[in-house]
Amino acid sequence: MPPTPDPDPKVLYRRLELILQAPGTGRAVAETLLCQAVERDLRCMVADLRARRAEDIQTREADRREEARVGPDKPPTPWARPA
């Protein structure tokens, strides 16, 4: 059986246009696209917040490690040390 030829793109575009022009269908498609856009924006915002939080945690940890590395070896004591 020979493969079926690809349909003409103009015919497909015209059929899609007719579907979208129908009052109920066009409105439903618009609402669906809007909901998807809102969900995508929300996911992007949550991902950005998580990335910032992770970056802040990494920065704080790096600061603590650097402070521990550079800080004094012994805790300060109230006793005088010999010179």
All heavy atoms as an XYZ file, in Angstrom:
655
protein
N       0.842     -1.166      0.000
C       0.000      0.000      0.000
C       0.899      1.244      0.000
O       1.766      1.391      0.863
C      -0.891     -0.049      1.241
C      -1.813      1.133      1.355
S      -2.715      1.101      2.902
C      -4.230      0.417      2.369
N       0.706      2.131     -0.947
C       1.562      3.319     -1.000
C       1.220      4.282      0.146
O       0.073      4.343      0.608
C       1.222      3.945     -2.357
C      -0.143      3.441     -2.683
C      -0.258      2.093     -2.021
N       2.224      5.017      0.620
C       1.954      5.966      1.710
C       1.031      7.082      1.239
O       1.051      7.481      0.071
C       3.335      6.511      2.073
C       4.184      6.253      0.880
C       3.600      5.051      0.177
N       0.202      7.563      2.140
C      -0.719      8.650      1.784
C       0.068      9.952      1.700
O       0.966     10.207      2.507
C      -1.829      8.792      2.831
O      -1.233      9.036      4.107
C      -2.687      7.553      2.905
N      -0.250     10.759      0.706
C       0.484     12.014      0.569
C       0.122     12.978      1.694
O      -0.956     12.910      2.276
C       0.018     12.553     -0.786
C      -1.308     11.927     -1.004
C      -1.253     10.598     -0.314
N       1.052     13.864      1.993
C       0.790     14.888      3.007
C      -0.312     15.797      2.494
O      -0.306     16.200      1.328
C       2.059     15.704      3.273
C       3.107     14.891      4.015
O       2.722     13.943      4.719
O       4.295     15.218      3.888
N      -1.257     16.151      3.370
C      -2.316     17.061      2.931
C      -1.747     18.449      2.656
O      -0.710     18.839      3.192
C      -3.288     17.075      4.090
C      -2.599     16.456      5.232
C      -1.419     15.700      4.720
N      -2.439     19.150      1.816
C      -2.019     20.503      1.455
C      -2.071     21.389      2.701
O      -3.092     21.453      3.388
C      -2.950     21.044      0.371
C      -2.547     22.419     -0.126
O      -1.384     22.808      0.097
O      -3.405     23.094     -0.723
N      -0.988     22.101      3.019
C      -0.994     22.954      4.214
C      -2.097     24.014      4.182
O      -2.667     24.346      5.216
C       0.388     23.605      4.212
C       1.235     22.741      3.365
C       0.323     22.091      2.382
N      -2.418     24.524      3.003
C      -3.458     25.549      2.916
C      -4.811     24.991      3.354
O      -5.589     25.675      4.012
C      -3.548     26.109      1.499
C      -2.368     26.961      1.121
C      -2.527     27.528     -0.267
C      -1.297     28.346     -0.641
N      -1.430     28.953     -1.959
N      -5.075     23.743      3.004
C      -6.328     23.104      3.408
C      -6.354     22.937      4.923
O      -7.363     23.223      5.586
C      -6.512     21.746      2.692
C      -7.702     20.995      3.239
C      -6.628     21.948      1.199
N      -5.230     22.501      5.488
C      -5.152     22.341      6.940
C      -5.346     23.678      7.654
O      -6.072     23.768      8.642
C      -3.819     21.719      7.341
C      -3.618     20.258      6.974
C      -2.214     19.812      7.355
C      -4.653     19.393      7.636
N      -4.683     24.728      7.152
C      -4.807     26.052      7.768
C      -6.245     26.551      7.698
O      -6.765     27.132      8.651
C      -3.875     27.051      7.108
C      -2.411     26.773      7.315
C      -1.481     27.067      6.336
C      -1.937     26.199      8.491
C      -0.137     26.815      6.507
C      -0.595     25.930      8.679
C       0.302     26.247      7.688
O       1.629     25.991      7.870
N      -6.908     26.310      6.566
C      -8.299     26.766      6.404
C      -9.217     26.014      7.364
O     -10.091     26.616      7.991
C      -8.743     26.568      4.945
C     -10.141     27.032      4.671
C     -10.266     28.531      4.864
N     -11.670     28.900      4.736
C     -12.244     29.846      5.439
N     -11.551     30.547      6.290
N     -13.514     30.119      5.272
N      -9.008     24.719      7.525
C      -9.831     23.943      8.459
C      -9.605     24.403      9.894
O     -10.546     24.538     10.667
C      -9.516     22.461      8.317
C     -10.059     21.854      7.054
C      -9.740     20.396      6.954
N     -10.156     19.879      5.658
C      -9.762     18.720      5.180
N      -8.948     17.952      5.879
N     -10.169     18.323      3.989
N      -8.352     24.645     10.225
C      -8.041     25.136     11.562
C      -8.682     26.502     11.795
O      -9.233     26.775     12.870
C      -6.527     25.207     11.755
C      -6.033     25.680     13.114
C      -6.539     24.765     14.220
C      -4.525     25.755     13.129
N      -8.622     27.349     10.802
C      -9.232     28.674     10.901
C     -10.739     28.556     11.129
O     -11.314     29.270     11.960
C      -8.947     29.465      9.623
C      -9.445     30.879      9.647
C      -9.120     31.625      8.361
O      -8.349     31.105      7.537
O      -9.653     32.724      8.197
N     -11.401     27.649     10.417
C     -12.837     27.454     10.602
C     -13.162     26.958     12.009
O     -14.138     27.381     12.620
C     -13.374     26.477      9.552
C     -13.418     27.004      8.116
C     -13.806     25.884      7.160
C     -14.390     28.170      8.005
N     -12.326     26.055     12.511
C     -12.542     25.549     13.870
C     -12.403     26.679     14.888
O     -13.216     26.819     15.801
C     -11.561     24.396     14.180
C     -11.916     23.164     13.351
C     -11.552     24.061     15.663
C     -10.876     22.070     13.409
N     -11.371     27.490     14.732
C     -11.137     28.569     15.691
C     -12.167     29.690     15.578
O     -12.407     30.413     16.541
C      -9.726     29.133     15.525
C      -8.597     28.179     15.893
C      -7.258     28.810     15.584
C      -8.688     27.772     17.345
N     -12.780     29.845     14.420
C     -13.780     30.888     14.247
C     -15.124     30.508     14.847
O     -15.966     31.377     15.069
C     -13.952     31.231     12.767
C     -12.814     32.053     12.218
C     -12.985     32.349     10.737
O     -13.859     31.802     10.074
N     -12.127     33.209     10.224
N     -15.339     29.239     15.110
C     -16.596     28.823     15.733
C     -16.675     29.459     17.119
O     -15.674     29.488     17.848
C     -16.655     27.305     15.819
N     -17.831     29.995     17.497
C     -17.929     30.747     18.752
C     -17.458     29.966     19.983
O     -16.649     30.456     20.749
C     -19.408     31.086     18.862
C     -19.981     30.909     17.509
C     -19.111     29.947     16.787
N     -17.960     28.789     20.192
C     -17.573     28.031     21.385
C     -16.161     27.510     21.325
O     -15.413     27.563     22.302
N     -15.781     27.008     20.179
C     -14.457     26.412     20.035
C     -13.358     27.450     20.167
O     -12.372     27.236     20.876
C     -14.326     25.705     18.672
O     -15.426     24.834     18.511
C     -13.044     24.931     18.584
N     -13.522     28.564     19.495
C     -12.499     29.615     19.563
C     -12.302     30.119     20.977
O     -11.178     30.335     21.440
N     -13.401     30.302     21.701
C     -13.325     30.769     23.087
C     -12.640     29.727     23.968
O     -11.804     30.056     24.806
C     -14.729     31.065     23.608
C     -14.741     31.788     24.927
C     -16.134     32.239     25.334
N     -16.725     33.119     24.329
C     -17.862     32.863     23.678
N     -18.546     31.777     23.929
N     -18.323     33.708     22.777
N     -12.963     28.459     23.755
C     -12.352     27.387     24.548
C     -10.855     27.306     24.287
O     -10.064     27.128     25.218
C     -13.021     26.051     24.232
N     -10.479     27.452     23.019
C      -9.046     27.419     22.682
C      -8.333     28.600     23.326
O      -7.256     28.459     23.902
C      -8.845     27.413     21.148
C      -7.385     27.642     20.787
C      -9.336     26.108     20.559
N      -8.937     29.787     23.270
C      -8.324     30.966     23.872
C      -8.164     30.790     25.382
O      -7.114     31.124     25.949
C      -9.160     32.208     23.565
N      -9.199     30.255     26.039
C      -9.107     30.027     27.486
C      -8.032     29.010     27.821
O      -7.290     29.171     28.786
C     -10.459     29.556     28.018
C     -11.507     30.646     28.060
C     -12.875     30.136     28.481
O     -12.992     28.941     28.823
O     -13.824     30.938     28.465
N      -7.943     27.960     27.019
C      -6.920     26.938     27.251
C      -5.522     27.523     27.102
O      -4.642     27.277     27.938
C      -7.108     25.760     26.274
O      -8.412     25.219     26.463
C      -6.065     24.694     26.494
N      -5.322     28.294     26.042
C      -4.007     28.912     25.835
C      -3.663     29.873     26.969
O      -2.522     29.928     27.432
C      -3.969     29.632     24.484
C      -4.018     28.731     23.253
C      -4.108     29.571     21.981
C      -2.811     27.819     23.204
N      -4.653     30.626     27.433
C      -4.421     31.558     28.529
C      -4.059     30.810     29.803
O      -3.105     31.188     30.504
C      -5.666     32.424     28.751
C      -5.564     33.445     29.877
C      -4.474     34.462     29.572
C      -6.894     34.142     30.063
N      -4.781     29.745     30.109
C      -4.481     28.955     31.306
C      -3.081     28.352     31.236
O      -2.343     28.356     32.217
C      -5.516     27.858     31.497
S      -7.126     28.468     32.011
N      -2.727     27.862     30.066
C      -1.388     27.285     29.910
C      -0.315     28.349     30.096
O       0.721     28.090     30.702
C      -1.256     26.630     28.541
C      -2.034     25.338     28.416
C      -1.959     24.756     27.011
O      -1.495     25.390     26.076
N      -2.432     23.529     26.861
N      -0.564     29.542     29.589
C       0.418     30.628     29.739
C       0.562     31.022     31.204
O       1.677     31.235     31.693
C      -0.003     31.833     28.901
N      -0.556     31.094     31.920
C      -0.507     31.448     33.345
C       0.236     30.375     34.132
O       1.085     30.681     34.976
C      -1.937     31.656     33.900
C      -1.929     31.761     35.407
C      -2.559     32.896     33.292
N      -0.052     29.105     33.854
C       0.635     28.009     34.539
C       2.133     28.036     34.245
O       2.952     27.816     35.136
C       0.044     26.668     34.125
C      -1.339     26.415     34.672
C      -1.971     25.154     34.108
O      -1.315     24.458     33.296
O      -3.124     24.879     34.473
N       2.493     28.300     32.998
C       3.904     28.365     32.624
C       4.599     29.511     33.353
O       5.706     29.349     33.879
C       4.033     28.521     31.109
C       5.470     28.514     30.614
C       5.570     28.601     29.087
N       4.809     29.697     28.530
C       3.706     29.562     27.774
N       3.248     28.364     27.500
N       3.080     30.615     27.301
N       3.939     30.680     33.420
C       4.522     31.815     34.136
C       4.704     31.501     35.612
O       5.717     31.866     36.220
C       3.644     33.060     33.975
C       3.698     33.631     32.565
O       4.616     33.255     31.799
O       2.817     34.455     32.229
N       3.719     30.821     36.197
C       3.815     30.453     37.605
C       4.965     29.483     37.838
O       5.733     29.637     38.791
C       2.497     29.831     38.073
C       2.421     29.449     39.546
C       2.599     30.673     40.431
C       1.098     28.776     39.842
N       5.101     28.481     36.961
C       6.214     27.536     37.102
C       7.561     28.243     36.969
O       8.501     27.934     37.699
C       6.098     26.417     36.061
C       5.015     25.402     36.379
C       5.125     24.164     35.500
N       5.181     24.450     34.086
C       4.132     24.483     33.269
N       2.936     24.231     33.740
N       4.281     24.751     31.998
N       7.648     29.208     36.059
C       8.899     29.958     35.886
C       9.211     30.773     37.139
O      10.365     30.835     37.577
C       8.816     30.877     34.675
S       8.865     30.013     33.102
N       8.187     31.397     37.721
C       8.398     32.199     38.917
C       8.863     31.322     40.077
O       9.812     31.668     40.789
C       7.115     32.934     39.300
C       7.273     33.830     40.503
S       5.784     34.726     40.930
C       4.720     33.402     41.466
N       8.233     30.160     40.251
C       8.624     29.250     41.325
C      10.054     28.750     41.102
O      10.850     28.680     42.039
C       7.627     28.074     41.423
C       8.143     26.983     42.337
C       6.276     28.581     41.900
N      10.392     28.432     39.869
C      11.751     27.972     39.565
C      12.771     29.067     39.858
O      13.847     28.785     40.404
C      11.845     27.534     38.104
N      12.452     30.311     39.522
C      13.355     31.424     39.823
C      13.543     31.592     41.330
O      14.667     31.811     41.808
C      12.827     32.732     39.225
C      12.976     32.796     37.722
O      13.762     31.989     37.164
O      12.318     33.653     37.094
N      12.458     31.505     42.091
C      12.562     31.632     43.543
C      13.408     30.506     44.132
O      14.242     30.740     45.015
C      11.171     31.632     44.175
C      10.322     32.876     43.919
C       8.904     32.665     44.447
C      10.948     34.099     44.553
N      13.212     29.301     43.638
C      14.017     28.174     44.132
C      15.488     28.352     43.785
O      16.361     28.050     44.598
C      13.497     26.867     43.539
C      12.208     26.415     44.138
C      11.728     25.129     43.522
N      10.497     24.683     44.146
C       9.711     23.758     43.658
N      10.034     23.138     42.533
N       8.610     23.417     44.283
N      15.764     28.826     42.593
C      17.157     29.036     42.187
C      17.811     30.106     43.048
O      18.966     29.953     43.471
C      17.209     29.434     40.712
N      17.082     31.193     43.324
C      17.643     32.252     44.188
C      17.900     31.731     45.590
O      18.915     32.042     46.205
C      16.681     33.434     44.258
C      16.739     34.313     43.061
C      15.952     35.586     43.312
N      15.429     36.058     42.047
C      14.318     36.739     41.914
N      13.599     37.052     42.961
N      13.912     37.135     40.731
N      16.947     30.951     46.114
C      17.122     30.410     47.460
C      18.337     29.482     47.513
O      19.145     29.542     48.445
C      15.864     29.668     47.889
C      15.915     29.251     49.351
C      14.626     28.664     49.798
N      14.514     27.321     49.236
C      13.438     26.580     49.266
N      12.345     27.036     49.798
N      13.426     25.368     48.749
N      18.484     28.634     46.516
C      19.640     27.731     46.474
C      20.939     28.526     46.371
O      21.935     28.188     47.023
C      19.510     26.770     45.299
N      20.921     29.583     45.580
C      22.120     30.422     45.448
C      22.448     31.107     46.766
O      23.624     31.183     47.164
C      21.895     31.465     44.355
C      23.115     32.302     44.055
C      22.853     33.295     42.938
O      21.898     33.134     42.179
O      23.637     34.263     42.848
N      21.431     31.589     47.473
C      21.658     32.227     48.772
C      22.243     31.234     49.767
O      23.158     31.570     50.528
C      20.355     32.805     49.333
C      19.892     34.041     48.590
O      20.701     34.627     47.840
O      18.709     34.418     48.749
N      21.716     30.016     49.777
C      22.231     28.990     50.689
C      23.684     28.676     50.362
O      24.519     28.571     51.269
C      21.352     27.726     50.618
C      19.986     28.012     51.254
C      22.026     26.544     51.311
C      18.976     26.911     51.034
N      23.997     28.541     49.074
C      25.386     28.263     48.683
C      26.310     29.403     49.083
O      27.425     29.175     49.550
C      25.472     28.021     47.182
C      24.880     26.708     46.744
C      24.903     26.543     45.229
O      25.173     27.483     44.492
N      24.593     25.349     44.764
N      25.846     30.634     48.918
C      26.664     31.792     49.282
C      26.922     31.812     50.782
O      28.049     32.049     51.227
C      25.968     33.093     48.841
O      25.749     33.041     47.434
C      26.799     34.308     49.184
N      25.873     31.557     51.575
C      26.051     31.536     53.032
C      27.010     30.437     53.462
O      27.856     30.647     54.340
C      24.700     31.366     53.728
C      23.962     32.681     53.856
C      22.720     32.527     54.724
N      21.581     32.588     53.808
C      20.576     31.744     53.776
N      20.512     30.754     54.620
N      19.601     31.879     52.906
N      26.873     29.265     52.854
C      27.780     28.159     53.190
C      29.224     28.495     52.819
O      30.146     28.206     53.576
C      27.332     26.869     52.495
C      26.081     26.269     53.072
C      26.261     25.847     54.520
O      27.329     25.309     54.872
O      25.334     26.081     55.314
N      29.413     29.098     51.671
C      30.767     29.497     51.257
C      31.333     30.543     52.214
O      32.521     30.487     52.573
C      30.739     30.034     49.824
N      30.495     31.486     52.646
C      30.952     32.500     53.608
C      31.350     31.856     54.934
O      32.357     32.228     55.535
C      29.861     33.552     53.838
C      29.655     34.457     52.632
O      30.531     34.469     51.738
O      28.610     35.141     52.584
N      30.539     30.869     55.383
C      30.870     30.183     56.647
C      32.187     29.415     56.530
O      33.009     29.436     57.447
C      29.751     29.222     57.020
C      28.537     29.894     57.558
C      27.518     28.871     58.033
N      26.243     29.521     58.207
C      25.082     29.042     57.823
N      25.025     27.872     57.230
N      23.973     29.710     58.016
N      32.380     28.741     55.409
C      33.637     27.997     55.221
C      34.831     28.936     55.181
O      35.872     28.668     55.770
C      33.567     27.172     53.933
C      32.687     25.947     54.049
C      32.878     25.007     52.870
N      32.623     25.640     51.588
C      31.441     25.668     50.976
N      30.402     25.092     51.541
N      31.296     26.265     49.815
N      34.666     30.059     54.499
C      35.760     31.029     54.415
C      36.047     31.625     55.790
O      37.213     31.802     56.166
C      35.392     32.141     53.419
C      36.468     33.165     53.197
C      37.702     32.614     52.497
O      37.632     31.533     51.895
O      38.754     33.281     52.566
N      35.023     31.915     56.545
C      35.214     32.467     57.889
C      35.913     31.460     58.787
O      36.788     31.819     59.568
C      33.864     32.853     58.483
C      33.956     33.540     59.823
C      32.584     33.922     60.342
O      31.762     34.389     59.548
O      32.352     33.739     61.551
N      35.529     30.198     58.677
C      36.170     29.159     59.484
C      37.623     28.980     59.074
O      38.491     28.728     59.913
C      35.416     27.845     59.341
N      37.902     29.134     57.795
C      39.276     28.957     57.317
C      40.167     30.117     57.738
O      41.299     29.936     58.153
C      39.274     28.843     55.787
C      40.622     28.496     55.193
C      40.545     28.426     53.682
N      40.330     29.708     53.060
C      41.291     30.613     52.816
N      42.531     30.353     53.166
N      41.008     31.744     52.239
N      39.661     31.326     57.671
C      40.461     32.515     57.932
C      40.384     32.932     59.403
O      41.286     33.572     59.906
C      39.985     33.685     57.032
C      40.738     34.956     57.328
C      40.142     33.303     55.578
N      39.345     32.530     60.104
C      39.124     32.956     61.482
C      40.221     32.472     62.411
O      41.137     31.753     62.031
N      40.151     32.883     63.668
C      41.194     32.489     64.640
C      41.176     30.981     64.867
O      40.143     30.323     64.771
C      40.789     33.238     65.906
C      39.339     33.545     65.736
C      39.108     33.678     64.257
N      42.376     30.454     65.179
C      42.494     29.016     65.417
C      41.862     28.623     66.736
O      41.293     27.554     66.858
C      43.963     28.598     65.413
C      44.578     28.733     64.036
O      43.811     28.682     63.048
O      45.795     28.882     63.937
N      42.013     29.453     67.736
C      41.486     29.143     69.062
C      40.468     30.216     69.444
O      40.618     31.369     69.092
C      42.613     29.124     70.082
C      43.648     28.076     69.791
C      44.765     28.146     70.795
C      45.858     27.148     70.450
N      46.989     27.264     71.328
N      39.489     29.818     70.197
C      38.532     30.828     70.650
C      39.213     31.798     71.617
O      40.157     31.429     72.318
C      37.450     30.012     71.329
C      38.024     28.691     71.618
C      39.140     28.486     70.646
N      38.785     33.031     71.671
C      39.404     33.996     72.582
C      39.172     33.591     74.043
O      38.153     33.004     74.379
C      38.695     35.315     72.259
C      37.451     34.925     71.544
C      37.703     33.605     70.898
N      40.156     33.865     74.866
C      40.061     33.555     76.293
C      40.210     34.837     77.099
O      40.811     35.812     76.616
C      41.160     32.560     76.731
O      42.416     33.190     76.539
C      41.081     31.282     75.934
N      39.697     34.848     78.313
C      39.859     36.056     79.137
C      41.264     36.185     79.696
O      41.613     37.222     80.260
C      38.818     35.862     80.235
C      38.630     34.396     80.338
C      38.854     33.857     78.951
N      42.104     35.152     79.576
C      43.462     35.179     80.139
C      44.426     35.835     79.160
O      44.354     35.654     77.972
C      43.932     33.760     80.465
C      42.926     33.001     81.273
C      42.159     31.986     80.877
C      42.592     33.247     82.624
N      41.344     31.548     81.876
C      41.584     32.324     82.976
C      43.017     34.147     83.604
C      41.015     32.267     84.250
C      42.448     34.099     84.857
C      41.463     33.178     85.173
N      45.331     36.540     79.726
C      46.340     37.200     78.894
C      47.284     36.152     78.332
O      47.627     35.180     78.990
C      47.110     38.212     79.730
N      47.733     36.400     77.106
C      48.691     35.486     76.481
C      50.084     36.100     76.575
O      50.243     37.309     76.442
C      48.329     35.283     75.001
C      47.053     34.526     74.821
C      46.840     34.246     73.357
N      45.578     33.533     73.146
C      44.958     33.450     72.023
N      45.443     34.047     70.957
N      43.845     32.763     71.931
N      51.083     35.261     76.736
C      52.447     35.818     76.740
C      52.825     36.317     75.358
O      52.433     35.738     74.349
C      53.320     34.646     77.168
C      52.504     33.426     76.923
C      51.074     33.829     76.965
N      53.580     37.376     75.323
C      53.991     37.976     74.066
C      55.118     37.239     73.425
O      55.890     36.548     73.946
C      54.403     39.415     74.293
